[in-house]
Amino acid sequence: MRILCWNCRGIGDPATVKELRDLVEACAPAVLCIVETQLAKYRVEGLAGSLGFVGRFGVDSRGRSGGLCLFWRNNVDFEIKTYSQYHIDSVVNEPGKEAWRLSVFYGAVNRSMRYKTWDTMKILRGENDLPWVCMGDFNEILRQEEQMGPNERDSAQIEGFREVVDVCELADLGYKGLDWTLEKRVAGEGSTAEFDLIVP
């Protein structure tokens, strides 16, 4: 299965929507995850048909911050389990394959609030033992060398994120894209599902 995850940093601009359409056409994902939509869920969900997706589930942004949306094609069955302003958790069923979990995250921009995302991840970890893929923009890094730019990151914040990745038994899969692409994709070890994950 091919999954495209994109932090669009606001999807309200027609030029951004065109860029998204171009990405979807070039990558042909079965599932599309958009983070930091900066729009009401009904406006983002309204893009599904024009992008070629039948399924959709969105979470409202809070003003000019956050917002999440999942789109999927008709050959994929999604069961949305839980959601908040920081995440969407779902179970994915494909014909003839083992069910697995997809959780999309957008970490709080305010560093003092990021523990909410990490606490959510820990809670979700205990809910079932299905193979698990977590993706999105956590707004945090695992290692100081991942920092782009002159500002040094807070080592306590990095350690907190590293701890939740360890507690959830996740493995960093890195990313594909330009150096400034900071989205992290992590998946549980021993997963039998096959994924073609793309982060532009």
N, C-alpha and C positions, 0 to 999 in steps of 0.2 A: 504494500500500500504506500502510496506517495502522499506525504503531508507537507503542506506549506505553512510556515508560521512567519508572520510579518508584524513588526512594530511599525505601524504606519504614522505614528505621532500626529494623529488627526486625519480622519477620512472624509471630512466635510468639503474639501477642495476638489473641483472637477479634475484637475491635473493629477491629483493623488489617486482618484478613482480610475482614471485612464491607466496610470502606472500599475495599479492593482490588476486591472483587466489584462494588461500585457503580460504580467507575471503569471497569472492563471493560465493564459493561453500558452505561454512558453513552457511551463512546468507541468500542466495538466494534473493537478493534485486531486485525489479523491476526497481529501479533507483540507479545509482552509481554516487557519486560526488567525484572527486579527486581534492585536492588543494595542492599547492606548488609542481607541477609536475617537475619543473626545466627543461622542455623540450619544443621543438617546438610543436605546436599543431598537426601537421601531424603525429608525432611519437606517441603521446599519443592516438590520434584518431585511429591509427592503431591497438591498443590493443582491440578494441571493439569486433570484431568477435571471437577472441580467448577467451574472457571472457564471451561470450554468449549474447552479446548485439547487437541490430541492429541499434539503433540510437546513434549518437555521436555528440558532439560539444565541441571544445576546444578553449582555448585562449593561445597564446604563452607566455612562460616565458620571463622575461627580464634577460638574462644571467643566473646566478645561483640563481635567485629569482623569486618567483611567479609561475604562470601557473595554469590554471583551466581546468577541463574537466567534462562534463556530459555524461553519458551513460544511455540508457534506452532500455527496452524490447519492442517487437513488439505490445504488448497490451496497450501501453501508447503512446499518441499523444502529442508531445512537440512542442510548438511554441516559438522559441527564439525571445525575444522582443528587448533586448539591451544587450551589453556586453562592458567590458573594461578590462584593466589589473587587476582590483580589483573585478570584478563581472561578473556573467551571470544571466540574469533575463529571466524567461520563464513562459508561461502559460501551464498548464497541463490539458489535457482532457482525461478522462477515460469514456468508454461507460456506459451510464446510471447514471453518477454522475455529480455533479456540478463542473465546471471548477475552478481551484485554481492556485495560483502562487507559483513558487519555485525560490528563488534567492540564488545563491551560492556566497560566499564572501571569498576573501583572503585579509586581511588588510595589509597595507604597513608595512614592517619591520621597516622602519625608522619612529620613533614616530612623527616627525614633519610633515610627509606626511599622517598620518592616517585620518586627516580631510577630505581627498578626498573620502575615503570609506564612512565616515559618511554623507558627503554631498550627495553622490550617493544614500544612503539609504533614505534620506529625499526626494529626487526627486522622487525616485521610489514609495514611499508611496503615493504620490499625483496622481499617474497615473491611478489607478482604485481601486475598493473596493472589489475585490475578496479575499477570504481567502488566507493568505500569510504565507509561511514558509521561513524563512531565516536560512541558515546554512553555515558552513565552519569554517575557522579560522580567527577570527577578529583581532588576535594579541593584544587583550586587554581584561581586566577583568571588571566585574561590581562591585566587592567588594574586598577590600584589603585582606580578608581572603582566597580568591581564589589563591593568589600568592603562588607559590611553590618556595622554595629556600630562601636564605638570603637577597636578594635585595628587598628593598621596592619599590613598584610601585609609579609613579607620580600621586598624587591625582587629579590633573587637567585633566590628560588623562582619568582616571577612570570616573570622572564626565562628561567629554565630551561624552564618550561612553554611560554612563547611560542616558544622555540627549537624544541622538539619539534613544535609545530603547524606551524611554518615548514618544518622539515626534511621532515615528512611531507606537505607541500603540502596541508594541510587549511584549511578556511575556517570560521570561527565562525558558526553559524547563529542564535545567541542562544537564547532559551528562551521558552516560553509558560507563564505561571503567576504565582503570587504573588511579590512582591519577594524573599522569602527562599528562593526556589527557586534553587539554585546549580548545578544540573546543566548541563553544557555539551553541546551537540550540534554535531559538526563533520562535514563531508562534503567529499570531493574535488571540485575544480572539474571541469567538463566531464562530470559524471555524466549519463547518459541515463535513469537510473531516476527515477521519480516517487515522492515520499514525502510522507506527511502525518504529521509527527513531533509527538508530544504529550508534554509534560512537565508533570504536574499541579503 
